[in-house]
Amino acid sequence: MLAGGAVALVLVVVIAFVVAKAAGLGSGDDEPATTSGGTSAAVASPAVVKAVTSVPASVLDEIGVGDAQTAPAKIDAPRLVADGKPKVLYVGAEFCPYCAAERWPVVVALSRFGTWSGLGATHSASKDVYPDTQTLSFHGATYTSDYLSFTGVETSGNTPVNGQYPPLDSLAPADEKVVQDYNKPPYTATAGSIPFLDVAGLYVTSGATYSPKVLEGMSRAQIAAALDDPKDPVAKAVGGTANVLTAVLCEATGGQPSEVCTAPGVAAAADAVAGAQPK
């Protein structure tokens, strides 16, 4: 009986391994997890998280503005604050390819002010423009900082159920009002676009600041590894956007931490942001 039980256990383990490999969970890029909603998901691998959250300052300084294509728009609005700190509000969805592209620089930029835990691993919808763009997710993630607070809202998943993307996170009423008031012209190019980012009520941006095509065909591990090479097209797009976001984050924090906010790459991005505002 013991021998038969051992054989059965081995078979179960082998079958589970085959299923995991078929689902792409054995690649080392991600680890299986369960979301608060009880649906299967993945946690970004430690190697990917480490690479994205520790891009060398020297690389970002060399990139400067890089290939960032748009700058955040300055707004006249009540300041966003949470826990006594300037608040960054991100609104996106996991099916959205432009959100997939934009999460990379958002994580890089905010990593210069604090630390992440629980970042997810996901991809954009398979039947959309720029299909299966590999990315991170803020669904279930936590951000800790002495300088900033962060609210990341992923409104929907990436796999349709009965023709609809399943809901994930909900906006708090106050955040919903921010989106209604400032995710529209003249503050953004079109009303209701995602991803939407509000930096402390000082700046807003919507849509991706570079083309998701830059990430086409790449795994999360490949994207993360490319960020260390200032000549790589991925690094120039993601790192340039991260510097632009860092510049407006520094305005929100009053120039703190100083070693980040006085970095040459951030200074160059701050000049570009200032020059892009309407006269």
C-alpha positions in Angstrom: 0.0 0.0 0.0 2.8 2.4 0.8 4.6 1.6 -2.4 1.3 2.1 -4.4 0.7 5.4 -2.6 4.2 6.6 -3.4 3.7 5.8 -7.1 0.4 7.7 -7.1 2.1 10.7 -5.4 4.8 10.8 -8.0 2.3 10.7 -10.8 0.4 13.6 -9.3 3.6 15.6 -9.0 4.6 14.8 -12.6 1.1 15.8 -13.9 1.1 19.0 -11.9 4.6 19.9 -13.3 3.4 19.2 -16.9 0.4 21.4 -16.4 2.5 24.2 -14.9 4.9 24.1 -17.8 2.0 24.2 -20.3 0.8 27.3 -18.5 4.2 29.0 -18.7 4.7 28.9 -14.9 7.9 26.9 -15.0 9.9 29.4 -17.0 11.5 31.1 -14.0 9.9 34.4 -15.1 7.0 34.3 -12.7 5.7 32.4 -9.8 2.1 31.0 -9.4 -0.1 32.9 -6.9 -3.8 33.6 -6.1 -5.3 37.0 -6.2 -7.7 38.4 -3.6 -10.5 37.7 -6.1 -9.6 34.0 -6.0 -8.6 33.8 -9.7 -5.3 32.4 -10.9 -2.6 35.0 -11.4 1.1 35.3 -11.2 3.6 37.2 -9.1 6.5 38.9 -10.9 9.7 36.9 -10.4 12.2 38.4 -7.9 14.8 38.7 -10.7 12.4 40.8 -12.8 11.4 43.0 -9.8 15.0 43.5 -8.8 16.0 44.6 -12.3 13.1 47.0 -12.8 13.4 48.6 -9.3 17.2 49.0 -9.3 18.0 50.6 -12.7 21.4 52.3 -12.2 21.2 56.1 -11.8 24.1 56.3 -14.3 22.1 54.6 -17.0 19.1 56.9 -16.4 21.4 59.9 -16.5 22.8 58.8 -19.8 19.3 58.3 -21.3 17.9 61.6 -20.2 14.6 62.2 -22.0 15.4 59.3 -24.3 12.5 58.3 -26.5 9.7 59.6 -24.3 7.2 61.0 -26.7 4.9 63.1 -24.5 5.1 65.1 -21.3 2.6 65.3 -18.4 0.3 68.3 -18.5 0.3 70.7 -15.6 -3.1 71.3 -14.1 -4.6 73.7 -11.6 -6.4 71.3 -9.2 -6.7 70.6 -5.5 -3.6 68.7 -4.3 -3.9 64.9 -4.0 -2.7 63.8 -0.6 -2.8 60.5 1.3 -1.2 59.7 4.6 0.2 63.2 4.7 2.2 62.7 1.5 1.6 63.7 -2.1 -0.5 61.0 -3.8 0.1 59.4 -7.2 -3.1 57.9 -8.8 -2.8 55.4 -11.6 -5.8 54.0 -13.4 -5.5 51.2 -16.0 -6.6 47.7 -16.9 -4.7 44.5 -17.5 -6.1 44.0 -21.0 -4.8 47.5 -22.2 -1.6 47.4 -24.2 -0.8 51.0 -23.5 -1.1 50.4 -19.8 1.2 47.4 -20.3 3.8 49.7 -21.7 3.4 52.5 -19.2 3.6 50.4 -16.1 7.3 49.7 -16.7 8.4 53.4 -16.4 5.9 54.0 -13.5 7.6 51.3 -11.5 11.1 52.5 -12.4 10.3 56.1 -11.5 8.5 55.3 -8.2 11.3 52.9 -7.2 13.6 56.0 -6.8 11.3 57.2 -4.0 10.3 53.9 -2.3 9.9 50.2 -2.5 7.4 47.8 -4.1 6.0 44.5 -2.9 3.5 42.1 -4.5 3.9 43.4 -8.1 2.0 41.1 -10.4 3.0 39.6 -13.8 0.5 39.9 -16.6 0.2 40.8 -20.3 -2.2 42.8 -22.4 -5.1 41.1 -24.2 -4.3 38.5 -26.8 -6.9 39.9 -29.3 -6.1 43.6 -29.3 -3.5 45.9 -30.9 0.0 45.0 -29.6 -1.3 41.6 -28.4 0.2 39.9 -25.3 2.5 42.8 -24.4 4.3 41.6 -21.3 4.1 43.7 -18.2 3.7 44.1 -14.5 0.4 44.6 -12.6 -0.6 46.9 -9.7 -3.5 44.6 -8.8 -2.6 43.5 -5.2 0.7 45.4 -5.1 1.9 47.6 -2.3 4.1 50.7 -2.4 5.9 52.1 0.6 7.7 55.5 0.6 8.7 58.3 3.0 8.0 60.8 0.2 4.9 59.7 -1.8 1.8 57.5 -1.5 0.5 55.5 -4.5 -2.9 54.1 -5.5 -2.8 51.7 -8.4 -6.2 50.7 -9.8 -6.4 47.9 -12.4 -10.1 48.0 -13.3 -10.3 44.8 -15.4 -8.4 41.6 -16.2 -7.1 40.6 -19.6 -9.1 37.5 -20.5 -12.7 38.0 -21.6 -15.5 36.1 -19.8 -18.7 36.0 -21.8 -17.4 38.8 -24.0 -16.4 41.1 -21.1 -13.2 41.6 -19.3 -13.7 40.7 -15.6 -13.6 43.5 -13.0 -10.6 43.7 -10.7 -10.2 46.9 -8.7 -12.7 49.6 -8.0 -12.0 53.3 -7.7 -12.8 55.1 -4.4 -15.4 57.8 -4.9 -12.7 60.6 -4.5 -10.5 59.0 -7.1 -13.4 58.5 -9.4 -14.1 62.3 -9.2 -10.4 63.0 -10.1 -10.8 60.8 -13.2 -14.1 62.5 -14.2 -12.7 66.0 -13.7 -9.2 65.7 -15.2 -9.2 62.7 -17.6 -10.6 64.8 -20.4 -9.7 67.7 -22.6 -8.1 70.2 -22.1 -6.1 68.2 -19.6 -5.7 65.0 -21.6 -6.1 64.4 -25.4 -9.3 62.4 -25.1 -11.8 61.7 -22.4 -11.6 58.5 -20.4 -8.3 57.2 -21.9 -6.2 54.7 -20.0 -3.7 54.5 -18.5 -4.4 57.7 -16.6 -1.9 59.1 -14.1 -2.4 62.0 -11.7 0.7 63.2 -9.8 -0.4 64.9 -6.6 -2.9 67.1 -8.4 0.0 68.8 -10.2 0.3 66.9 -13.5 -1.8 64.4 -15.4 -1.1 62.2 -18.4 -3.2 59.6 -20.3 -2.2 56.9 -22.8 1.3 55.5 -23.2 4.2 57.9 -23.6 6.0 55.5 -26.0 4.8 52.9 -28.4 4.1 49.4 -27.0 5.7 48.1 -30.2 9.1 48.6 -28.6 8.3 45.7 -26.3 6.9 43.4 -29.1 7.9 39.7 -28.7 9.8 40.2 -25.5 9.3 38.4 -22.2 9.2 40.3 -18.9 12.7 39.0 -18.1 14.0 40.3 -21.4 12.4 43.7 -21.0 13.8 44.0 -17.4 17.3 43.0 -18.5 17.3 45.6 -21.4 16.8 48.5 -18.9 20.5 48.4 -18.0 21.7 49.3 -21.5 21.2 53.0 -22.2 21.6 52.3 -26.0 18.8 49.7 -26.0 15.5 51.0 -27.6 13.6 49.6 -24.6 15.8 51.4 -22.1 15.5 54.7 -24.1 11.7 54.4 -24.1 11.2 53.2 -20.5 14.1 55.0 -18.9 13.3 58.3 -20.7 9.7 58.1 -19.6 10.8 57.2 -16.1 13.0 60.3 -15.9 10.1 62.5 -17.1 7.9 61.0 -14.4 10.6 61.4 -11.8 10.9 65.1 -12.7 7.2 65.8 -11.9 7.4 63.5 -8.8 10.3 65.7 -7.6 8.1 68.7 -8.0 5.5 67.0 -5.8 8.0 66.1 -3.1 9.7 69.5 -3.0 12.9 68.1 -4.6 13.3 65.2 -2.2 15.3 63.0 -2.1 17.9 65.4 -3.4 20.2 62.8 -4.9 17.4 61.7 -7.1 15.9 65.1 -7.9 19.3 66.7 -8.8 20.4 63.9 -11.0 21.4 65.0 -14.6 18.8 62.8 -16.3 16.0 64.2 -14.1 17.2 67.8 -14.6 17.1 67.3 -18.4 13.6 65.8 -18.1 12.4 68.7 -15.9 13.5 71.1 -18.6 11.7 69.1 -21.2 8.5 69.0 -19.2 8.6 72.8 -18.5 9.2 73.4 -22.2 6.2 71.3 -23.2 3.7 73.3 -21.2 1.4 75.8 -23.0 2.7 79.3 -22.8 
